[in-house]
Amino acid sequence: MSISTLILAAALQTGSVASSAIPPVPDDLRAVPAAEFRRKPEYSYKESLEAKKLTDGCTPTEKLFDGENYFVQVLLLVDGKRSLRQVTPISIQCPALEEYVARYFARIGKNNMQSTPDKKPAWRRSVLKFYW
């Protein structure tokens, strides 16, 4: 199954890039380089508790012992010059949590992305993992 079929229809836009400059959405997430942040993102316990409330009715990515684990992957369109332009969560069939994670990356990625080697827009990937 290609990533294009898993991507949510409505991606969060954090800025504008001319459509001709946007690279196509990759079909293979494994081929997308990992996102690099200038400052390490931090995630608080309070944020984790807020996210937990959004999983009602969702199926965890995996269950271990008595815990539920949710792994939300995102594609990040970086503009090549340290800014984030788009965050696209990969569907895990939990829309509220996916949107929460997309907004988290939009917030922490603002002016916090490493430049791309050629200074052109490029896709990067990241994941936020929840262990409850």
C-alpha positions, 0 to 999 in steps of 0.5 A: 500500500502506498503512502499516498493512499494513507495520507489524510486528505486535509494536511495542515498548512503552515505557510505557502510554497509555490506549487511548482516548487513542491516535490511530489508526495513520496510513495515510500515513507522509508525512502524519506529522510528523517527530519532534523530539528535545530533545537531538540523538540520537547514533549511534556507529560501534560501534553501526553495526557491531553493526547490520551483523551483523544484516543477514545474509540481508537485501536492502538498501534500495538498492545503490550501487557496492560499498555496501549502504544500509538505511533503517529508518523508524519510527513513534513514539507520543509522549505529548505531554509529552516521553515516548515511548510506542511505537516501531513499525518499518516492515518492510523484511523484515529483522526483526533490524535493524528490532528493533535500530532500534526499541530504539535509538529507544526508548532515545534517545527516553526523556524526549527528545521535544519536546512536542506543541502540544496536549500530547496523544499523537500519532504522529511519524516518523523514520528511521535510515539505514545506509551500509555 
